[in-house]
């Protein structure tokens, strides 16, 4: 296990955690955006936003729990330097996740229309 390989494994673990959470938000966002634009529902925008928040927060809490368990296993038992890599490179990981989520949203909107 070379330092580069350990860094790569830590980067992959961090990006996996970020992408899973952003996938939940983007899929639910596209679903509710589709409902708001194309379906003739009598719900107000605030009610739709509240429903989105509830239906998105439940999977995010579940995802947070399993990510915490996974992070504990990776740092304690597999001895990956996930936290050290996160402290040094957190800005880069967040920017890549935001950029990827924007690309996913744009491609999803292109498929809808």
N, C-alpha and C positions, 0 to 999 in steps of 0.2 A: 504494500500500500504506500504509494508515493504521495507526497504532499499535494501534487496537482490532482491526483485521482481523488484524494479525500476532499479537496476543495470542490471538484466537480460534483461529487456525490452530495455535498452540502448544498451547492447551488441548485441541483435538481430537486432536493427535498424542499427547499424554500420556494422555488417556482411552482412546484406541485401544490403546495399549500395555498399559495396566492391564486393560482389558476382555478382551483376547485371552488374557492369562494366567489371569484369573479364570474365563474360559469353559472353559479346559482343565481346571482344578481342579474346577469344579462339575460338568462333564459326567462326568469320571471318578469323582468322588465319588458322584454319583447312580447310576452304573452299578454300582459296588462296593457301595453301600448296598442296591440292588435285589438283587444277588447274595447278599448276606449275609442279607437278610430273607426273600426269596421262594424262592430256589433251595436245594434240599436238597443242599448240598455238605458234604463231610467235612473241609473246611479249617477250621483254627482261626482265631480273630479276628486273631491275630498274623500268621499266614501271609497272610491276606487284606489286612492292613494293609501288609505288606511288598510284596505284589504291586501294591497301589495306589501305593505310593511309587515303585516302579520304573517302572510304566506311566505315571505322571504326570511324573516327573522327566525322562524322555527328550523328550517334546514341549516341556516347559518350557525345556530347554537349547537345543533347536532354535529356539524362539520367542525366547529371549534373544539368540541369535546374530543372527537377522534383525532384531530390534529394535535391536540395537547398530549394525548396518549402516544401518538406516533413520535412526536418530538421527544418525549421522555425516553422512549425505547431507543431512538437514534442517538441521543446524547449519552445516556447511561450505559446501555448494553453494547451498542455498536461503536461507541466512542467516536462519533462524527462531530466535527467542529461546527455544527449548524449555528449555534448562537454567536460564535466568534465571527463567522462569515457574515451573519446578519448585521452585527454591530458595525462592521467595516463597509458593507456593500448595500445597506438597506435602501438607499436612494435609487440606486441602479435597478434593484429588483422591483421597487414600486413603479418606477417609470416604465419598465418593460411590461409589467402587468397592466398598467393603465393603457399603454399603447395597444397591447394585444386585445384588451377588452373593447376599445374603440373600434378596432378593425373587425372584431366579431359582431359588434352592434351594427356597423355599416353594412357588412355582408348579409346580416340577418334582415335588415331593412330593405336591402336590394332584392332579397328573395321574396319578401312579402308583397312588394309592389310589382 
